[in-house]
C-alpha cells in the first residue's frame, strides 16, 4: 500500500495524471468512426420503448437496459457521432468516481486511491469504453458500486457503518439489466458473503436480481435463436494459455508483451490469494468472471471470451494489486508502473481497425458527382454503417437491403460486400456475369474484418 506520509506531493501528482487521461479521452472521442455495434445501439433506441424491447430481443446479446438509456439520451441530444459518444464518456467518468469510492472505502490512503483511479483510467480496455456506445462503462460503474457496498459489509472499520443493503442490491439489479456478465460478479459477491457468514445478504444479492430479471428471461426463452448462427463467426475458444494470460491481457491490453503479461499475472494472482475477507471478494470476482467466459466459450455457440465481456474482472484485479502486501515495495512499484505504462501504450495505439465506410462512400459518390447513388447491401454489418455515415456526410446515397445480390432487373448501382462475410473462394463477379450484369467499376477499401469491396453493375 502507498502511504500518504511517503511523499506529500504524490497524491496531487497522481490526480493531475488522472486529469490528463480524462482530457485525452475527451479529446479522442472521435478518433474512430462509429462501428456496427454502436450503430445498432442507435437503431435499437430510435423507436418507442416497445421497439427497444423488440430490438434487444432480436439481438439477444444483452438485456434492453442500455438501449433504454440510449433511448432516453436521444430525447435530449442529436444522434451525431459526438452526441452519441458523450454518453459513454459520461458513464466512464462515473466509473472512475466509483473506483475512487471503492478505494476510499477500502481505506487505501489518498495516494493509493489516486493510483487505483489512474490505473483504471489508463487501462486500455476501460479507456475504450469511454468512447464506445455500448453499456460496458456503465456496467463496470454499477458493479464497482456493488463491490464497494459488499466490501463495507464484509469489513466495516470501527468509524464507518456498513453501507445499507439497497446500495448493494440496486446496482446489481441495474447491472443485470445492462449485461449478462453482471452475473459472475453477482455470484462472486454472494460467495464472499457466504464465506463471511452473511447468508441473508447473500440471499438478497442472488434472489432480488433474479426475480426482477424474470420478465426478460421469459421473453428470451420464447424468442428466436437465430442469433447463434450470426455470432458463430466471431467465436474464439480459449485455451489454457489464454486463461492464464487473461489477467495480464486485461490489464495491459491484447498487444502486451508476453513478459509483461506474465509479470502482471504473477503479482495479480499472488495478491488475490492473501487471507483477508475483502480479498476473497476481489478474487472471487476475477475468478468467476474469467471462469464464466471460458465455460460459455467452450460449452456454447456464443462468443464469450473477449476483453469486453471479461472486463468486470479489471477493477477487482487492480484493487487487489494495490492492496497487495506480499510482494516487496520495489517489486510492487515496478509492476504497477508496468501496468500504467502498458496502459498508456495501449490507449495510444487502439487495436480497433479504422472503419472504411466514409472512404467507401466518398469513392462511390465520386463516380457520379451530384447524383443520387444506389448501394445494394445484404447484411446489417454493411447496411447500418453505410446509411448512418451517408446521412452524417450529407451524401445522396440510397442503401436498399437485398437478399444476396440484387435481382437481374434491379436498377444499376453499387453492390457492396464485406469479403469476411463471403464463403471461401466465392467471387461475386462470376454471378454478375451469369445474371447478365456488366461490371463497370470496382473498389476495395479497409483491411481484415473491416475490408469492404464494391462493384458497379449495370
GUBA-160432 format. One record per residue (C-alpha): residue number from 1; residue in three letters; x, y, z. Coordinates in steps of 0.2 Angstrom, whole numbers, plus 5000, padded with zeros to 4 digits. Each point is the difference from the previous one (the first is absolute). Example, Ala and Ser with C-alpha at 12.3 -4.5 7.8 and 13.67 -1.06 7.14 Angstrom:
% GUBA-160432
1	ALA	5062	4978	5039 .
2	SER	5006	5017	4997 .
END
This chain:
% GUBA-160432
1	UNK	5000	5000	5000 .
2	UNK	5006	5018	4996 .
3	UNK	4999	5010	5016 .
4	UNK	4997	5019	5000 .
5	UNK	5015	5004	5011 .
6	UNK	5012	4993	4987 .
7	UNK	4999	5015	4988 .
8	UNK	4988	5015	5003 .
9	UNK	5000	5004	4982 .
10	UNK	4996	4983	4993 .
11	UNK	4981	5000	5002 .
12	UNK	4999	5017	4991 .
13	UNK	5011	4994	4986 .
14	UNK	4990	4984	4998 .
15	UNK	4984	5011	4999 .
16	UNK	5008	5011	4987 .
17	UNK	5004	4984	4990 .
18	UNK	4982	4994	5001 .
19	UNK	4994	5017	4994 .
20	UNK	5012	4999	4985 .
21	UNK	4993	4983	4996 .
22	UNK	4982	5007	5001 .
23	UNK	5005	5014	4988 .
24	UNK	5008	4988	4988 .
25	UNK	4984	4989	5000 .
26	UNK	4989	5016	4997 .
27	UNK	5012	5005	4986 .
28	UNK	4999	4983	4991 .
29	UNK	4982	4996	5001 .
30	UNK	4999	5001	4981 .
31	UNK	5017	4993	4995 .
32	UNK	4990	4985	4993 .
33	UNK	4984	4999	4991 .
34	UNK	4984	4992	5008 .
35	UNK	5000	4982	4995 .
36	UNK	4987	4987	4999 .
37	UNK	4997	4996	5018 .
38	UNK	4998	5019	5004 .
39	UNK	4989	5003	4986 .
40	UNK	4989	4985	5005 .
41	UNK	4998	5009	5017 .
42	UNK	4994	5015	4990 .
43	UNK	4988	4990	4990 .
44	UNK	4993	4990	5014 .
45	UNK	4996	5016	5010 .
46	UNK	4993	5010	4985 .
47	UNK	4982	4995	5002 .
48	UNK	4988	4998	5015 .
49	UNK	5003	4990	5016 .
50	UNK	4991	4985	4992 .
51	UNK	5013	5001	4986 .
52	UNK	5014	5001	5012 .
53	UNK	4994	4984	5008 .
54	UNK	4998	4991	4983 .
55	UNK	5017	5006	4994 .
56	UNK	5008	4993	5015 .
57	UNK	4991	4984	4998 .
58	UNK	5005	4998	4982 .
59	UNK	5018	5004	5005 .
60	UNK	5001	4989	5015 .
61	UNK	5017	5005	5004 .
62	UNK	4995	5009	5017 .
63	UNK	4984	5006	5008 .
64	UNK	4991	5016	4995 .
65	UNK	5007	5011	5014 .
66	UNK	5013	5009	4991 .
67	UNK	4989	5003	4984 .
68	UNK	4987	5007	5011 .
69	UNK	5013	5013	5007 .
70	UNK	5005	5004	4982 .
71	UNK	4982	5003	4996 .
72	UNK	4998	5012	5014 .
73	UNK	5017	5008	4995 .
74	UNK	4994	5003	4982 .
75	UNK	4985	5010	5007 .
76	UNK	5013	5014	5005 .
77	UNK	5014	4998	4987 .
78	UNK	5001	4998	4981 .
79	UNK	5007	4984	4994 .
80	UNK	5016	5007	4994 .
81	UNK	5016	4991	5003 .
82	UNK	5005	5012	5014 .
83	UNK	4983	5000	5008 .
84	UNK	5000	4981	5001 .
85	UNK	5018	4999	5006 .
86	UNK	4996	5012	5014 .
87	UNK	4989	4987	5009 .
88	UNK	5014	4987	5002 .
89	UNK	5012	5013	5005 .
90	UNK	4989	5006	5014 .
91	UNK	4997	4982	5006 .
92	UNK	5019	4998	4999 .
93	UNK	5002	5015	5012 .
94	UNK	4987	4992	5011 .
95	UNK	5010	4984	5000 .
96	UNK	5016	5009	5005 .
97	UNK	4990	5008	5015 .
98	UNK	4994	4983	5005 .
99	UNK	5018	4994	5000 .
100	UNK	5005	5014	5011 .
101	UNK	4986	4996	5012 .
102	UNK	5006	4982	5001 .
103	UNK	5017	5005	5004 .
104	UNK	4994	5012	5013 .
105	UNK	4989	4987	5008 .
106	UNK	5015	4988	5000 .
107	UNK	5010	5013	5010 .
108	UNK	5014	5000	4988 .
109	UNK	5006	5017	5003 .
110	UNK	5000	5015	4989 .
111	UNK	5015	4996	4989 .
112	UNK	4994	4982	4998 .
113	UNK	4982	5005	4996 .
114	UNK	5007	5012	4986 .
115	UNK	5011	4986	4994 .
116	UNK	4986	4988	4999 .
117	UNK	4989	5013	4990 .
118	UNK	5015	5003	4988 .
119	UNK	5003	4982	4997 .
120	UNK	4981	4998	4995 .
121	UNK	5001	5016	4990 .
122	UNK	5015	4994	4989 .
123	UNK	4994	4982	4999 .
124	UNK	4998	4998	4981 .
125	UNK	4984	4990	5001 .
126	UNK	4992	5012	5012 .
127	UNK	5006	5015	4990 .
128	UNK	4992	4993	4984 .
129	UNK	4983	4999	5010 .
130	UNK	5001	5019	5002 .
131	UNK	4996	5003	4982 .
132	UNK	4991	4984	4996 .
133	UNK	4981	5001	4998 .
134	UNK	4996	4984	5009 .
135	UNK	4996	4997	5019 .
136	UNK	5017	4994	5006 .
137	UNK	5006	5016	5009 .
138	UNK	4983	5001	5009 .
139	UNK	5001	4981	5004 .
140	UNK	5017	5002	5008 .
141	UNK	4994	5016	5010 .
142	UNK	4985	4990	5007 .
143	UNK	5010	4985	5004 .
144	UNK	5014	5011	5009 .
145	UNK	4986	5008	5010 .
146	UNK	4994	4983	5005 .
147	UNK	5017	4994	5004 .
148	UNK	5003	5015	5011 .
149	UNK	4984	4997	5010 .
150	UNK	5004	4981	5001 .
151	UNK	5017	5004	5007 .
152	UNK	4993	5012	5013 .
153	UNK	4989	4986	5006 .
154	UNK	5014	4988	5001 .
155	UNK	5013	5011	5009 .
156	UNK	4992	5015	5007 .
157	UNK	5013	5011	5010 .
158	UNK	4995	5006	5017 .
159	UNK	4997	5018	4994 .
160	UNK	4989	4996	4985 .
161	UNK	4984	4990	5000 .
162	UNK	4997	4987	4986 .
163	UNK	4991	5007	4985 .
164	UNK	4981	4996	5000 .
165	UNK	4995	4985	4991 .
166	UNK	4991	5009	4986 .
167	UNK	5016	5008	4995 .
168	UNK	5006	4982	4996 .
169	UNK	4985	4993	4992 .
170	UNK	4993	5014	4989 .
171	UNK	5016	5002	4990 .
172	UNK	5001	4981	4997 .
173	UNK	4982	5001	4994 .
174	UNK	5004	5014	4988 .
175	UNK	5016	4991	4994 .
176	UNK	4990	4984	4997 .
177	UNK	4989	5010	4988 .
178	UNK	5015	5007	4992 .
179	UNK	5010	4984	4996 .
180	UNK	5000	4981	5003 .
181	UNK	5018	5002	5007 .
182	UNK	4994	5008	5015 .
183	UNK	4995	4983	5006 .
184	UNK	5018	4993	5004 .
185	UNK	5003	5015	5011 .
186	UNK	4983	4998	5008 .
187	UNK	5005	4982	5004 .
188	UNK	5017	5005	5006 .
189	UNK	4992	5013	5012 .
190	UNK	4988	4986	5007 .
191	UNK	5015	4988	5002 .
192	UNK	5010	5013	5010 .
193	UNK	4985	5004	5011 .
194	UNK	4997	4981	5003 .
195	UNK	5018	4998	5005 .
196	UNK	4998	5015	5012 .
197	UNK	4984	4991	5008 .
198	UNK	4988	5013	4993 .
199	UNK	4987	4989	4992 .
200	UNK	4986	5012	5000 .
201	UNK	5010	5013	4990 .
202	UNK	5006	4986	4988 .
203	UNK	4982	4995	4998 .
204	UNK	4994	5018	4996 .
205	UNK	5015	5002	4987 .
206	UNK	4995	4984	4991 .
207	UNK	4981	5000	5001 .
208	UNK	4995	5018	4997 .
209	UNK	5009	5002	4984 .
210	UNK	4994	4983	4994 .
211	UNK	4982	5004	5004 .
212	UNK	5000	5017	4991 .
213	UNK	5009	4994	4985 .
214	UNK	4986	4986	4998 .
215	UNK	4990	5010	4987 .
216	UNK	5015	5001	4988 .
217	UNK	5005	4982	5003 .
218	UNK	4982	4994	4996 .
219	UNK	5000	5010	4984 .
220	UNK	5018	4994	4995 .
221	UNK	4995	4982	5003 .
222	UNK	4985	5002	4988 .
223	UNK	5010	5010	4986 .
224	UNK	5009	4995	4985 .
225	UNK	5017	4992	5001 .
226	UNK	5007	5005	4983 .
227	UNK	5012	5012	5008 .
228	UNK	5011	4984	5004 .
229	UNK	5004	4998	4982 .
230	UNK	5004	5019	4998 .
231	UNK	5012	4999	5015 .
232	UNK	5009	4984	4995 .
233	UNK	5012	5009	4988 .
234	UNK	5007	5010	5014 .
235	UNK	5002	4986	5013 .
236	UNK	5017	4996	5006 .
237	UNK	5003	4985	5012 .
238	UNK	5013	5005	5013 .
239	UNK	5014	4988	5005 .
240	UNK	5009	4997	5017 .
241	UNK	5013	5013	4995 .
242	UNK	4986	5013	4996 .
243	UNK	4993	4997	5017 .
244	UNK	5016	5002	5009 .
245	UNK	5005	5016	4990 .
246	UNK	4983	5008	5002 .
247	UNK	5004	5011	5016 .
248	UNK	5015	5007	4991 .
249	UNK	4990	5002	4984 .
250	UNK	4986	5009	5009 .
251	UNK	5012	5012	5008 .
252	UNK	5012	5003	4986 .
253	UNK	4989	4998	4985 .
254	UNK	5001	4986	4986 .
255	UNK	5016	5007	4993 .
256	UNK	5010	4998	5016 .
257	UNK	5017	4992	5000 .
258	UNK	5000	4982	5006 .
259	UNK	5013	5005	5014 .
260	UNK	4989	5014	5006 .
261	UNK	4985	4989	5000 .
262	UNK	5008	4987	5010 .
263	UNK	5007	5012	5013 .
264	UNK	4983	5009	5002 .
265	UNK	4991	4983	5001 .
266	UNK	5012	4994	5014 .
267	UNK	4998	5015	5011 .
268	UNK	4981	5000	4996 .
269	UNK	4997	4982	5005 .
270	UNK	5012	5001	5015 .
271	UNK	4991	5015	5007 .
272	UNK	4983	4991	4998 .
273	UNK	5004	4985	5011 .
274	UNK	5004	5010	5016 .
275	UNK	4989	4995	5015 .
276	UNK	4989	5015	5002 .
277	UNK	4981	5001	4998 .
278	UNK	5000	5014	4988 .
279	UNK	5013	4991	4989 .
280	UNK	4988	4985	4999 .
281	UNK	4988	5012	4993 .
282	UNK	5012	5007	4987 .
283	UNK	5007	4983	4996 .
284	UNK	4983	4992	4998 .
285	UNK	4995	5014	4988 .
286	UNK	5015	4997	4989 .
287	UNK	4999	4981	5000 .
288	UNK	4981	4999	4997 .
289	UNK	5001	5013	4986 .
290	UNK	5015	4991	4991 .
291	UNK	4992	4983	5004 .
292	UNK	4983	5005	4993 .
293	UNK	5008	5006	4984 .
294	UNK	5010	4984	4997 .
295	UNK	4986	4989	5004 .
296	UNK	4987	5009	4989 .
297	UNK	5013	5000	4985 .
298	UNK	5004	4982	5002 .
299	UNK	4982	4993	5003 .
300	UNK	4989	5012	4990 .
301	UNK	5000	5007	4982 .
302	UNK	5001	5018	5007 .
303	UNK	5016	5010	5000 .
304	UNK	5003	5004	5018 .
305	UNK	5019	5001	5001 .
306	UNK	5005	5018	4996 .
307	UNK	5007	5014	5010 .
308	UNK	4983	5009	5000 .
309	UNK	4991	4986	5007 .
310	UNK	5013	4996	5013 .
311	UNK	5002	5018	5005 .
312	UNK	4991	4999	5016 .
313	UNK	5016	4991	5007 .
314	UNK	5011	5016	4997 .
315	UNK	4995	5011	5015 .
316	UNK	5001	4985	5012 .
317	UNK	5017	4995	4993 .
318	UNK	5007	5018	5001 .
319	UNK	4993	5002	5018 .
320	UNK	5008	4984	5005 .
321	UNK	5017	5005	4993 .
322	UNK	5000	5017	5009 .
323	UNK	4995	4991	5016 .
324	UNK	5014	4987	4999 .
325	UNK	5012	4999	5013 .
326	UNK	5009	4983	4996 .
327	UNK	5011	5007	4987 .
328	UNK	5014	5012	5005 .
329	UNK	4997	5019	4998 .
330	UNK	5012	5001	4986 .
331	UNK	4993	4985	4990 .
332	UNK	4982	5007	5003 .
333	UNK	5005	5017	4994 .
334	UNK	5009	4994	4984 .
335	UNK	4985	4988	4996 .
336	UNK	4987	5014	5003 .
337	UNK	5011	5012	4989 .
338	UNK	5000	4986	4987 .
339	UNK	4981	5000	5000 .
340	UNK	4999	5019	4998 .
341	UNK	5013	5000	4986 .
342	UNK	4992	4986	4991 .
343	UNK	4983	5009	5002 .
344	UNK	5007	5016	4993 .
345	UNK	5007	4990	4985 .
346	UNK	4984	4991	4997 .
347	UNK	4989	5016	5000 .
348	UNK	5012	5008	4988 .
349	UNK	4999	4986	4988 .
350	UNK	4982	4993	5000 .
351	UNK	4998	4983	4993 .
352	UNK	4983	5004	4991 .
353	UNK	5004	5002	4982 .
354	UNK	4994	5016	4991 .
355	UNK	4983	4998	4993 .
356	UNK	4999	5001	4981 .
357	UNK	4983	5007	4997 .
358	UNK	5003	5018	4997 .
359	UNK	5014	4996	4987 .
360	UNK	4988	4988	4992 .
361	UNK	4986	5013	4999 .
362	UNK	5012	5013	4993 .
363	UNK	5006	4988	4987 .
364	UNK	4982	4995	4994 .
365	UNK	4994	5018	5000 .
366	UNK	5016	5006	4990 .
367	UNK	4994	4988	4986 .
368	UNK	4984	5010	4998 .
369	UNK	5003	5018	5007 .
370	UNK	4984	5009	5005 .
371	UNK	4988	4985	4996 .
372	UNK	4991	4988	5011 .
373	UNK	5010	4984	5001 .
374	UNK	4993	4983	5005 .
375	UNK	5010	4988	5010 .
376	UNK	4993	4982	5002 .
377	UNK	5004	4991	5016 .
378	UNK	4994	4984	5008 .
379	UNK	5007	4999	5018 .
380	UNK	4997	5012	5015 .
381	UNK	5019	5002	5002 .
382	UNK	5000	5009	4984 .
383	UNK	4983	5008	4999 .
384	UNK	5000	5009	5016 .
385	UNK	5017	5009	4998 .
386	UNK	4997	5005	4982 .
387	UNK	4983	5008	5004 .
388	UNK	5006	5009	5016 .
389	UNK	5016	5007	4993 .
390	UNK	4992	5005	4984 .
391	UNK	4987	5010	5010 .
392	UNK	5014	5008	5011 .
393	UNK	5010	5004	4984 .
394	UNK	4984	5007	4991 .
395	UNK	5004	4988	4985 .
396	UNK	4984	4995	4989 .
397	UNK	5003	4982	5002 .
398	UNK	4986	4987	5000 .
399	UNK	5004	4984	5009 .
400	UNK	4986	4987	4996 .
401	UNK	5001	4983	5009 .
402	UNK	5001	4985	4988 .
403	UNK	5001	4982	5003 .
404	UNK	5017	4994	4993 .
405	UNK	5002	5010	4984 .
406	UNK	4988	5012	4992 .
407	UNK	4987	4993	4988 .
408	UNK	5005	4999	4981 .
409	UNK	4987	5014	4996 .
410	UNK	5005	5011	5015 .
411	UNK	5006	5018	4995 .
412	UNK	5019	5003	4998 .
413	UNK	5010	5003	5015 .
414	UNK	5014	4995	5012 .
415	UNK	5000	4983	5008 .
416	UNK	5009	5001	5016 .
417	UNK	5006	4985	5010 .
418	UNK	5012	4996	5014 .
419	UNK	5012	4986	4994 .
420	UNK	5000	4993	5018 .
421	UNK	4981	4996	4997 .
422	UNK	5003	4990	4984 .
423	UNK	5003	4981	4999 .
424	UNK	5018	4996	4996 .
425	UNK	5004	5001	4982 .
426	UNK	4984	5009	4995 .
427	UNK	5001	5013	4987 .
428	UNK	4985	5011	4997 .
429	UNK	5006	5005	4983 .
430	UNK	4996	4982	4994 .
431	UNK	4982	5002	5005 .
432	UNK	4999	5017	4993 .
433	UNK	5004	4993	4983 .
434	UNK	4988	4986	5002 .
435	UNK	4986	5012	5003 .
436	UNK	5005	5010	4985 .
437	UNK	5006	5015	5010 .
438	UNK	5016	5010	4994 .
439	UNK	5012	5006	5013 .
440	UNK	5007	5017	4995 .
441	UNK	5009	5005	5016 .
442	UNK	5006	4993	5016 .
443	UNK	5009	5005	5016 .
444	UNK	5008	4993	5015 .
445	UNK	5003	5009	5017 .
446	UNK	5004	4994	5018 .
447	UNK	5009	4985	5007 .
448	UNK	4996	4984	5008 .
449	UNK	4983	4999	5007 .
450	UNK	4997	5018	4996 .
451	UNK	5004	4997	4981 .
452	UNK	4987	5006	4988 .
453	UNK	4998	4997	4981 .
454	UNK	4988	5007	4988 .
455	UNK	4995	4997	4982 .
456	UNK	4990	5012	4989 .
457	UNK	4988	4989	4990 .
458	UNK	4989	5005	4985 .
END
